[in-house]
Structures are given as C-alpha cells and as structure tokens.
Amino acid sequence: NLFFKKIDDYQNLPLAQKHADLKEWGLDPEKKLLTIGYCGRAEMRQYETIQALTLLPQKYANNIQFIIPAWGISRDLKAKIIKLCDESHISYRIFDLFMGPEDIAKLRSLTDIFIHAQTSDALSSAMLEHLYGGSVVLNGAWLKYRCLNDNGVYYISFNDFNDLTSSVESILNNIDSYKEDSICNKVKISQLASWEVWANKWMKLYN
C-alpha cells in the first residue's frame, strides 16, 4: 500500500520536522489534533460532529484543534462550518484543496483523534490509513465493519452525537493510553489491507 509506506516514512522523521510541518499548516504542536471526516461531502456530517464537540468543557476546547478535510465541500456548507467554529472559539484548519500522497500521509500521521460519523460507508482507505497511522479512531456505531472486528482492530464506537461528546472527553482525559492501544493497529491493518497478503489468499482460493 503506497500510503502505508509513506506513513511509515513520515513517522520516522525527526520530531522537529513534524513540528515544523504543523506550524507550516497553521497547526499548533501543543494542541491535540482532531481530524473530522475525510472529505467535504455533506454525508460526512462534519458540521454535526463539530456542533457536538463545541459542547466539550472549556478546558478541553482550549487544548484541541480541528482539522477539517473538505475537498469537494459546497460554498454554503463551508460557510456554515466556519461560522460554527468561529463562534465556538475552538482553533481549526480547513483543507479544501486536493491532497496528494505526501500530504495525506502527513495528515494521517499527525492526527491524534479521527472522527468518522458519515451516514454510510464501505470501509474507506482513509479509515484504514488512520488506523494504520495510530490515530485514535472514533467510528459511528451504525457503520459496521465486521472485517475489523474479526481481526481485533482497535477503535471506539459511538452511538450518536451526544455519545460522541462524552467519548471525546474520556479520550482527552487519558490520551496517552488510548494512543498506545491504537498503535497496535499497524500490524493488523497491514495484514488486513496488504495486497501481498490478499494476493496469496486469492492464489490459494483459485488453485
């Protein structure tokens, strides 16, 4: 997987380089980075997710920053999200331009928490990349991924947006522990999504 290799390469860079990249992107190395969705479609429910997170107590709000991947977002939805974020006084950065492989690997690697709340989904490459990169992944419970569960992949389900707020609060209270649990996903996702692994399975099936 091209992106897995690029994530590995980026994660092996010195911390000073990562901090420099964060600052270049307008992100704060001292804040926890919450990436919300992976594109700007309304079905990604980025607005509703941000709305739920504005209910976090102020001590958490002061220490987080939203990353909002918004390729393909409508002008009206972007304006709504900007207004909501500005009124919440939570720091944020919208990426509404297409991101190439290098920037995608960087984004996955720098994210602390990835929130996936879209209405429906076949298992996306973005989800797999965040799991591989060690993000703490929060996934809507209505999105069923049996292949992840069967392979012991670690992620957290939330039932609705009220549940999401409390889940994020719990994670922020003990982020290092959650990150440690999430790092274990790298090997599992590599096995699950690797073409080399699946090619061997296909060969056995048809031989």
C-alpha positions in Angstrom: 0.0 0.0 0.0 1.6 3.3 -1.2 0.1 5.3 1.7 1.2 2.9 4.4 4.8 3.2 3.1 4.5 7.0 3.1 3.0 7.0 6.6 6.0 4.8 7.8 8.5 7.2 6.1 6.9 10.3 7.6 6.6 8.8 11.1 10.4 8.1 11.0 11.2 11.8 10.5 12.6 13.8 13.5 10.1 15.4 15.8 11.5 18.8 14.9 10.5 18.3 11.3 7.0 17.3 12.3 6.6 20.4 14.5 7.8 22.5 11.6 5.2 20.9 9.3 2.5 21.5 11.8 3.4 25.2 12.0 3.5 25.4 8.2 0.0 24.1 8.1 -1.2 26.6 10.7 -1.5 23.8 13.4 -0.3 24.0 17.0 2.1 21.3 18.2 0.9 21.9 21.7 -2.8 21.0 20.9 -4.4 17.6 20.3 -5.4 17.4 16.6 -8.9 16.0 15.9 -9.5 15.2 12.2 -13.2 15.2 11.3 -14.1 13.1 8.3 -12.0 12.8 5.1 -13.8 15.0 2.5 -16.3 17.8 2.2 -19.5 15.9 1.3 -22.5 16.7 3.5 -22.9 13.0 4.2 -19.6 13.2 6.1 -21.6 15.1 8.8 -18.6 17.3 9.7 -21.0 20.2 10.8 -22.9 17.9 13.2 -19.7 16.5 14.6 -18.2 19.9 15.3 -21.5 21.0 16.8 -21.3 18.1 19.2 -17.7 18.9 20.1 -18.5 22.5 20.9 -20.2 21.1 24.0 -16.9 20.0 25.4 -16.0 21.8 28.7 -13.7 24.8 28.1 -10.6 23.2 29.5 -10.7 20.6 26.6 -11.8 23.1 24.0 -8.7 25.2 24.8 -6.4 22.3 24.1 -7.7 20.9 20.8 -7.6 21.9 17.2 -9.9 20.7 14.4 -8.6 19.5 11.1 -11.4 19.5 8.5 -10.5 17.8 5.2 -13.0 19.5 2.9 -12.2 18.5 -0.7 -15.5 19.0 -2.7 -17.3 21.0 0.0 -20.1 23.3 -1.1 -19.7 27.0 -0.5 -22.7 27.1 1.8 -21.6 24.2 4.0 -18.1 25.6 4.3 -19.5 29.0 5.4 -21.7 27.2 8.0 -18.7 25.3 9.4 -16.5 28.4 9.5 -19.3 30.3 11.4 -19.7 27.4 13.9 -16.0 27.1 14.5 -15.5 30.8 14.9 -18.4 31.1 17.4 -17.0 28.1 19.4 -13.6 29.7 19.7 -12.0 26.3 19.1 -9.0 26.5 16.8 -9.5 24.9 13.4 -8.0 24.5 9.9 -9.9 23.6 6.8 -8.1 21.8 4.0 -10.4 22.2 0.9 -7.8 21.6 -1.7 -7.0 18.2 -3.1 -4.2 16.5 -1.1 -1.6 14.3 -2.7 0.0 11.2 -1.2 2.7 13.1 0.7 0.2 15.4 2.4 -2.3 12.6 3.1 0.5 10.6 4.8 1.4 13.6 6.9 -2.2 14.3 7.9 -2.8 10.7 9.0 0.4 10.6 11.0 -0.2 13.9 12.8 -3.8 13.2 13.7 -4.4 12.3 17.4 -8.1 11.5 17.0 -10.0 10.7 13.8 -13.8 11.0 13.9 -15.8 9.1 11.4 -19.5 9.9 11.5 -20.8 9.8 8.0 -24.2 8.3 7.2 -23.0 5.2 5.4 -19.7 3.8 4.2 -17.9 0.9 2.6 -14.6 0.6 4.5 -12.7 3.6 3.2 -8.9 3.9 2.6 -8.9 7.0 4.8 -10.3 4.9 7.7 -7.6 2.2 7.2 -4.9 4.8 6.9 -5.8 6.5 10.2 -5.9 3.1 11.9 -2.6 2.2 10.4 -1.1 5.6 11.4 -2.0 5.2 15.0 -4.9 7.7 15.3 -7.4 7.0 18.0 -10.4 6.3 15.7 -14.0 7.1 16.8 -16.4 5.4 14.5 -20.2 5.7 14.3 -21.8 2.5 15.7 -24.2 2.4 12.7 -21.1 1.8 10.4 -20.5 -1.9 10.7 -17.0 -3.3 9.9 -17.0 -7.0 10.6 -13.6 -7.4 9.0 -12.1 -5.0 11.5 -13.8 -6.7 14.4 -12.9 -10.2 13.3 -9.2 -9.2 13.1 -9.1 -7.5 16.5 -8.6 -4.0 15.2 -8.9 -1.4 18.0 -11.3 1.5 17.6 -14.1 3.1 19.6 -17.8 3.2 18.6 -20.2 6.0 19.5 -24.0 5.7 19.2 -25.0 9.3 18.5 -23.6 12.8 18.7 -24.4 13.1 22.4 -22.3 10.0 23.0 -19.6 11.4 20.8 -19.1 14.4 23.1 -18.6 12.2 26.2 -16.4 9.8 24.3 -14.0 12.5 23.1 -13.9 13.9 26.7 -12.9 10.5 28.0 -10.2 10.1 25.4 -8.7 13.5 26.1 -8.6 12.7 29.8 -6.2 9.8 29.1 -5.0 10.3 25.5 -1.6 8.6 26.0 -3.3 5.3 27.0 -5.7 5.4 24.0 -2.8 6.2 21.6 -0.8 3.3 23.0 -3.8 0.9 22.3 -4.2 2.4 18.8 -0.5 1.9 17.8 -1.1 -1.9 17.9 -3.4 -1.5 14.8 -0.5 -1.0 12.5 0.4 -4.7 12.1 -3.3 -5.7 12.0 -4.2 -3.3 9.3 -1.1 -4.1 7.3 -2.1 -7.7 7.3 -5.8 -6.9 6.6 -5.2 -4.5 3.7 -1.9 -5.6 2.2 -2.0 -6.7 -1.4 0.8 -9.2 -0.7 -1.4 -10.9 1.9 -4.6 -10.8 -0.2 -2.7 -12.0 -3.4 -1.7 -15.1 -1.6 -5.2 -15.8 -0.4 -6.6 -15.4 -3.9 -3.9 -17.8 -5.2 -4.9 -20.4 -2.7 -8.6 -19.9 -3.5 -8.2 -20.4 -7.2 -5.5 -23.1 -7.2 
